[in-house]
Amino acid sequence: MDTIEDKGVEEEITEKAEEPEEDVKEQSAEEAGAEEELETEAETKEEKEAESKEEAEPEEAEAEEKEVEEKREKKPEEEEIVEERIYTIPLRRAWIGPRKKRTPRAMRIVKSFVQRHMKVETEVKGEEEEEGRLVISNEVNERLWSRGIEKPPRNIRVRAVKDKEGVVTLYLAEGD
């Protein structure tokens, strides 16, 4: 049972508990004011940076436009096609031999076929002979490897493009 003395002690405890809350509220108001000042300072810094960027942007934009124009002018020169042919390359010889060596052999067959038919020139540098530049697109590679190492396709249709510099690039023929 509660006595009068016990109730008085409880009231003192509750009063003491209420006092720190007021202090916390006062401190949080002061902290909020400090935070607002920091935010306004940050905003002013951002505004100044944005203004300086706006002033520098026209110069940068002009420089970027010039670079883009130069790249556009260079692309047609690099991509100038000298010769373009479509071949169906038989890969039946890749099926002769061990299962785990079929697709790598098919890749070698494709390379040798294209070098022979597109007359990819070999260069002699020192004692070593280097093959001319032959680029096989990712599409052709994926088609050859589509069924794994053991089962390459029996044949493949490719489009061989030879550019001004003598680089031959292989693409999948359209419709395949």
Secondary structure, DSSP 8 states (H G I E B T S, - for coil): ---HHHHHHHHHHHHHHHHHHHHHHHHHHHHHHHHHHHHHHHHHHHHHHHHHHHHHHHHHHHHHHHHHHHHHHHHHHHT-EEEEEEEEEE-GGGGSS-GGGHHHHHHHHHHHHHHHHTT---EEETTEEE---EEE-HHHHHHHHTT-SS---SEEEEEEEEETTS-EEEEE-TT-
